[in-house]
Amino acid sequence: MALKSGYEQYQNNKILTASPAELTLMLYEGAVKFCNIAIVACQNKEIEKAHVNIRKTDLIIEEFQITLNRKYPIAKDFDEVYRYIRSRLVEANVKKDPEILEEVLEHLRTMRDTWKEVMVRTNNGASVGR
């Protein structure tokens, strides 16, 4: 498949050369983006667009949940948080409720920002904040 533009090639290379920590941050950023899109779609009564973007958000959270390293006790806590977020996403999708999505978005932003801080503190985030 040929890339259509230099920007697409840049984005592709960015993903292919990213560290695991950077990939995790990209996933958090994607979840925040899709949740924001879903909120606006719900507010505008764009049912299909809301559904698609809620599902994209859920798939990212599902990936985090599936890839938890369960040999660490903290994984149980993360699993519970992910389960809660996913249950709220299902409810938001059924009701097309932007208020539920706002709650989810708050959790996602907190998790993303915490991850950025972890990257900075562990020196995995040399490019974070640039």
WODAHU-V111975 format. One record per backbone hydrogen bond with DSSP energy under -1.0 kcal/mol. CO is the residue of the C=O (numbers start at 1). NH is the residue of the N-H. If there is no record, write none. Layout:
BEGIN
[[CO:NH] [CO:NH]]
END
This chain:
BEGIN
[[5:9] [6:10] [7:11] [8:12] [9:13] [10:14] [11:15] [12:16] [13:17] [19:23] [20:24] [21:25] [22:26] [23:27] [24:28] [25:29] [26:30] [27:31] [28:32] [29:33] [30:34] [31:35] [32:36] [33:37] [34:38] [35:39] [36:40] [37:41] [38:42] [39:43] [40:44] [41:46] [42:45] [45:47] [46:50] [47:51] [48:52] [49:53] [50:54] [51:55] [52:56] [53:57] [54:58] [55:59] [56:60] [57:61] [58:62] [59:63] [60:64] [61:65] [62:66] [63:67] [65:68] [68:70] [69:72] [72:75] [73:76] [74:78] [75:79] [76:80] [77:81] [78:82] [79:83] [80:84] [81:85] [82:86] [83:87] [84:88] [85:89] [86:90] [87:91] [88:92] [89:93] [90:94] [91:95] [92:96] [92:97] [97:101] [98:102] [99:103] [100:104] [101:105] [102:106] [103:107] [104:108] [105:109] [106:110] [107:111] [108:112] [109:113] [110:114] [111:115] [112:116] [113:117] [114:118] [115:119] [116:120] [117:121] [118:122] [119:124] [119:125] [120:123] [125:128] [127:130]]
END
